[in-house]
Amino acid sequence: MSYGFGFGASKPEPLSFAQAASSGTNSSGSLKISHFGTAPSPETKSACKTEKTTQAQITPLDFIPLLENQWRNMDWSEEAKQTLMESVRSFKPASESVPEARVLLIGPVGAGKSSFISSVQSVFSGRVINRAMVGSSSSTSFTKKLRSFRIRGAGETADEPTALVMCDVMGVGEGETTGLTLHDALSVIKGHAPEGHQFSPEQPVGAETVGYVRKPSATDKVHCVVFVVDASKVSSYAKSFGTTFQQLREHISNLGVHQVALLTHVDQVCKTTGSDITQVYRSQSVQQAMVKAGALLGMATSYIVPVKNYCSELDLDESTDVLLLKAVDHILQYANLYFQDNRD
């Protein structure tokens, strides 16, 4: 099945995620090009202005009670944190020829990909740091290049790299000239895109790309793909957006690469969770957001984990650390499945 990625062509036609997220094909069989959303009509704007705001003024976060029991078991203790940290530090890929697990984070602009990388590194550094630079715009991707971050925290000095490498790429934008293309995303996963490559919809990754990896080895390839979805925006993502990601997931699965997902900004969808992150698995709001994320991605919720990134904080929080480390442990389990499936 073809989605117009242009594989096999000398100069592939780059499609942005926004372009590819159409509801069908045109008469020639190629994908229709459409943007994520359309501007509201004057009639709609008028209706919005005149609509009574009584219900809109009610904050739903205040009226959704917590569940009596956690819908996933979590240990928030210091001992649990240390156990998870040691698990990440001691992780080794189930392959003699590959020393590191390369994990690619992919998702909409502003979903929290770079923030997650920085947050994980913060946990192992013992202080809040921002290694992966983070932007503030929700419409334009701050990250433009392929950057790989080795999570450090192994050894007595806590400065030795672990066997985990997180790859940050351009976010999925709503405009055809602002987001990562499907072709380039798959080029990264296959290991063709060189480190530091600057993404441009007009210049897709190809044989003419400087540093292009013609015959990628197992160490060049991505071993697990992590989709990142913003819990506070999951209800407002266009349906066509989900279509695109499900198409991408199909291609990734054909490459034998396992996929999981992070649900970020969970503290913004539940008032109680915002003040006490240990309540995340008792929150119906978070649970509902996870179900919506699963529907968006075409993924069972068992593959999805909630996280709270360090954004405005200056100090670490033990419970936030535990949730982040649990997510990393979840990712590494599926990355290791790749190595088990492709043993030497």
ZAMARGU-4260 file (C-alpha; in steps of 0.2 Angstrom, whole numbers, plus 5000, padded with zeros to 4 digits):
<rodrens>
0) 5000/5000/5000 | 5007/5017/4995 | 5005/5033/5004 | 5015/5044/4992 | 5031/5043/5002
5) 5041/5043/4986 | 5052/5028/4991 | 5062/5022/4977 | 5062/5038/4967 | 5078/5048/4965
10) 5070/5064/4971 | 5056/5059/4983 | 5041/5070/4984 | 5041/5076/5002 | 5024/5076/5011
15) 5022/5085/5027 | 5012/5077/5041 | 4999/5090/5038 | 4998/5086/5019 | 4997/5067/5021
20) 4984/5068/5034 | 4970/5069/5022 | 4954/5059/5021 | 4957/5051/5005 | 4965/5052/4988
25) 4961/5062/4972 | 4957/5055/4955 | 4975/5051/4951 | 4977/5040/4966 | 4989/5052/4976
30) 4985/5059/4993 | 4975/5074/4994 | 4984/5089/5002 | 4975/5097/5016 | 4979/5107/5032
35) 4975/5101/5049 | 4961/5113/5052 | 4950/5125/5042 | 4946/5143/5048 | 4929/5145/5056
40) 4916/5153/5045 | 4909/5170/5049 | 4893/5161/5054 | 4902/5150/5066 | 4912/5165/5074
45) 4896/5174/5076 | 4888/5159/5085 | 4903/5158/5096 | 4901/5176/5101 | 4883/5175/5105
50) 4883/5158/5114 | 4880/5159/5132 | 4895/5156/5142 | 4887/5149/5158 | 4894/5131/5154
55) 4910/5137/5147 | 4914/5146/5164 | 4913/5129/5173 | 4930/5121/5175 | 4927/5103/5172
60) 4944/5099/5182 | 4935/5104/5198 | 4920/5092/5195 | 4928/5075/5191 | 4931/5065/5206
65) 4946/5054/5208 | 4944/5035/5207 | 4944/5025/5224 | 4959/5015/5218 | 4973/5017/5205
70) 4970/5010/5188 | 4988/5005/5187 | 4999/5000/5202 | 5013/5012/5206 | 5026/5013/5219
75) 5031/5031/5223 | 5044/5027/5236 | 5062/5033/5236 | 5067/5014/5235 | 5056/5012/5219
80) 5065/5027/5211 | 5082/5020/5215 | 5077/5003/5208 | 5071/5011/5192 | 5087/5022/5190
85) 5098/5007/5193 | 5088/4997/5180 | 5091/5011/5167 | 5109/5012/5172 | 5112/4994/5170
90) 5102/4992/5154 | 5112/4983/5139 | 5104/4979/5122 | 5101/4961/5119 | 5113/4961/5105
95) 5132/4959/5105 | 5134/4971/5090 | 5124/4986/5096 | 5130/4995/5111 | 5116/5007/5113
100) 5097/5008/5111 | 5092/5022/5099 | 5074/5029/5103 | 5066/5042/5092 | 5053/5054/5099
105) 5040/5060/5087 | 5024/5070/5089 | 5016/5087/5086 | 5025/5103/5089 | 5024/5108/5107
110) 5019/5091/5113 | 5035/5090/5125 | 5047/5079/5116 | 5063/5090/5120 | 5056/5093/5137
115) 5055/5074/5140 | 5073/5072/5135 | 5079/5086/5146 | 5068/5080/5161 | 5075/5062/5160
120) 5093/5069/5160 | 5088/5080/5174 | 5083/5065/5185 | 5100/5057/5182 | 5110/5074/5185
125) 5101/5077/5201 | 5096/5095/5196 | 5084/5102/5183 | 5094/5105/5166 | 5089/5108/5148
130) 5101/5099/5137 | 5088/5098/5123 | 5083/5116/5120 | 5065/5119/5121 | 5054/5132/5112
135) 5039/5141/5118 | 5029/5141/5102 | 5015/5129/5100 | 5014/5131/5081 | 5032/5132/5075
140) 5045/5118/5079 | 5060/5124/5089 | 5070/5109/5085 | 5075/5109/5067 | 5089/5096/5066
145) 5091/5078/5071 | 5100/5078/5088 | 5105/5062/5098 | 5106/5064/5117 | 5115/5050/5127
150) 5107/5049/5144 | 5121/5050/5156 | 5121/5043/5174 | 5130/5027/5174 | 5146/5024/5184
155) 5152/5031/5200 | 5154/5048/5193 | 5136/5048/5186 | 5144/5056/5171 | 5146/5040/5161
160) 5133/5037/5147 | 5120/5024/5149 | 5115/5013/5134 | 5100/5024/5130 | 5101/5037/5116
165) 5086/5048/5113 | 5084/5056/5096 | 5075/5073/5094 | 5068/5079/5078 | 5058/5092/5070
170) 5040/5092/5077 | 5024/5089/5067 | 5017/5106/5062 | 5001/5111/5055 | 5008/5120/5039
175) 5015/5111/5024 | 5031/5120/5026 | 5034/5120/5045 | 5033/5101/5049 | 5043/5085/5048
180) 5039/5075/5032 | 5034/5057/5032 | 5048/5053/5021 | 5061/5061/5032 | 5053/5052/5048
185) 5056/5035/5040 | 5073/5040/5034 | 5078/5043/5052 | 5071/5027/5058 | 5080/5017/5044
190) 5096/5026/5049 | 5099/5036/5033 | 5098/5053/5040 | 5115/5059/5047 | 5117/5067/5064
195) 5114/5086/5064 | 5104/5085/5048 | 5093/5100/5046 | 5075/5096/5040 | 5067/5105/5026
200) 5051/5100/5017 | 5059/5106/5001 | 5075/5096/5003 | 5070/5078/5008 | 5083/5066/5015
205) 5091/5057/5000 | 5107/5051/4992 | 5112/5069/4988 | 5111/5074/5007 | 5127/5079/5015
210) 5132/5064/5026 | 5118/5053/5019 | 5121/5035/5026 | 5119/5024/5011 | 5120/5007/5020
215) 5115/5010/5038 | 5121/4997/5051 | 5110/4992/5066 | 5119/5005/5077 | 5112/5019/5064
220) 5094/5013/5065 | 5081/5018/5077 | 5076/5003/5089 | 5060/5010/5096 | 5048/5024/5091
225) 5040/5035/5105 | 5025/5045/5100 | 5022/5060/5111 | 5004/5067/5113 | 4999/5082/5123
230) 4985/5077/5135 | 4978/5095/5136 | 4976/5095/5117 | 4972/5077/5113 | 4953/5082/5111
235) 4957/5096/5099 | 4969/5087/5087 | 4961/5085/5070 | 4955/5068/5065 | 4966/5068/5049
240) 4980/5070/5061 | 4977/5053/5068 | 4975/5045/5050 | 4993/5051/5047 | 5000/5044/5062
245) 4992/5027/5060 | 4999/5027/5042 | 5016/5030/5049 | 5014/5017/5062 | 5010/5004/5049
250) 5026/5008/5040 | 5036/5007/5056 | 5028/4991/5061 | 5034/4984/5044 | 5051/4988/5048
255) 5050/4978/5064 | 5051/4993/5076 | 5041/4993/5091 | 5031/5008/5096 | 5025/5016/5113
260) 5018/5033/5117 | 5020/5046/5131 | 5005/5056/5137 | 5012/5073/5142 | 5005/5088/5152
265) 4994/5077/5162 | 4995/5089/5176 | 4986/5101/5165 | 4970/5090/5163 | 4967/5086/5181
270) 4968/5099/5195 | 4972/5086/5209 | 4986/5078/5198 | 4993/5096/5195 | 4996/5098/5213
275) 5000/5080/5217 | 5007/5069/5203 | 5005/5053/5213 | 4986/5054/5210 | 4989/5052/5191
280) 4982/5034/5191 | 4967/5039/5201 | 4962/5053/5189 | 4947/5050/5177 | 4953/5065/5167
285) 4970/5057/5163 | 4962/5040/5160 | 4950/5048/5147 | 4964/5058/5139 | 4974/5041/5138
290) 4959/5033/5129 | 4958/5047/5117 | 4977/5046/5113 | 4975/5028/5110 | 4961/5031/5098
295) 4971/5045/5089 | 4987/5034/5087 | 4977/5017/5084 | 4987/5010/5099 | 4981/5000/5114
300) 4982/5010/5130 | 4994/4997/5138 | 5007/5005/5127 | 5004/5023/5133 | 5011/5030/5149
305) 5008/5047/5157 | 5022/5059/5161 | 5025/5076/5169 | 5040/5085/5162 | 5050/5098/5171
310) 5045/5115/5163 | 5045/5129/5175 | 5052/5120/5190 | 5069/5124/5197 | 5070/5109/5209
315) 5067/5090/5206 | 5052/5082/5214 | 5054/5063/5219 | 5036/5058/5213 | 5039/5067/5196
320) 5056/5058/5194 | 5047/5041/5198 | 5034/5044/5184 | 5048/5049/5172 | 5059/5034/5176
325) 5044/5022/5174 | 5041/5029/5157 | 5060/5026/5152 | 5059/5009/5159 | 5043/5006/5148
330) 5052/5012/5133 | 5068/5002/5136 | 5057/4986/5137 | 5051/4988/5120 | 5067/4994/5113
335) 5075/4978/5119 | 5061/4968/5110 | 5069/4974/5094 | 5086/4967/5098 | 5077/4950/5104
340) 5068/4950/5087 | 5084/4953/5078 | 5097/4943/5087 | 5114/4941/5079
</rodrens>
